[in-house]
Amino acid sequence: MRLTPRGGVDRVDGVGEDGALRVRVAAPPVDSAANEALCRLLARELEVARGGIRIVTGATARRKVVAVVGIEAPVVRSRWPGLAV
């Protein structure tokens, strides 16, 4: 996924041409605030527990790999067609 901190609003912008989910959050990239906002947003969007969202790689980068517990990959793909899962 590709995260845009200080994006003005917390929302998922869809899937980019590269298959990455484009997400923006209002929080700045300071003290993991943007990462926390990302995890909260994904948990809300996917209707899973916040504890089920974990950043696997890219904690300090815009491009991240996120693990989601409690949901199957086909459900995620149906939510965002074109997503590279």
C-alpha positions in Angstrom: 0.0 0.0 0.0 1.0 3.6 -0.4 0.3 6.0 2.5 0.1 9.7 2.2 0.4 11.3 5.7 -1.0 14.8 6.2 -3.5 14.1 3.5 -6.2 16.2 5.0 -8.6 13.4 5.7 -8.6 9.7 6.6 -9.7 7.8 3.5 -8.9 5.0 1.0 -8.4 6.5 -2.5 -8.5 3.2 -4.3 -6.0 1.0 -6.0 -3.2 2.4 -8.1 -2.0 1.1 -11.4 0.8 -0.8 -9.6 -1.8 -2.8 -7.6 -1.1 -0.9 -4.3 -3.9 0.5 -2.2 -3.7 4.3 -2.0 -4.5 5.6 1.5 -4.3 9.1 2.9 -4.5 10.1 6.6 -4.7 13.5 8.3 -2.1 12.6 10.9 1.6 13.6 10.4 4.4 11.1 10.1 5.6 11.8 13.6 5.8 9.3 16.5 3.9 6.7 14.4 0.8 8.8 14.3 0.2 8.2 10.6 0.8 4.5 11.0 -1.7 4.4 13.9 -4.3 6.3 11.8 -3.7 3.9 8.9 -4.3 0.9 11.1 -7.5 2.4 12.6 -8.8 3.3 9.1 -8.1 -0.2 7.7 -9.7 -1.8 10.7 -12.8 0.3 10.2 -13.0 -0.2 6.5 -12.5 -4.0 6.7 -14.6 -4.3 9.9 -11.9 -6.2 11.8 -10.4 -5.5 15.2 -7.7 -2.9 15.4 -5.4 -5.5 16.9 -5.8 -7.5 13.7 -3.9 -4.9 11.6 -0.1 -5.0 11.6 2.5 -3.2 9.5 4.9 -5.9 8.4 7.4 -3.7 6.5 7.7 0.0 5.7 7.0 1.5 9.1 9.1 4.5 8.2 8.3 4.6 4.5 5.3 5.6 2.4 5.1 2.1 0.9 4.0 -0.5 3.4 3.1 -4.1 3.6 0.2 -4.7 6.0 -1.0 -8.0 7.5 -4.7 -8.3 8.4 -5.9 -11.1 10.7 -9.6 -12.1 10.7 -10.4 -11.6 7.0 -9.8 -13.7 3.9 -7.9 -12.4 0.9 -10.8 -12.8 -1.5 -12.9 -10.5 0.7 -10.2 -7.8 0.6 -9.9 -8.2 -3.2 -13.7 -7.9 -3.7 -13.6 -4.7 -1.6 -10.8 -3.1 -3.7 -10.7 -4.8 -7.1 -7.2 -4.8 -8.7 -5.5 -4.9 -5.3 -2.3 -7.0 -5.3 -2.9 -9.3 -2.3 
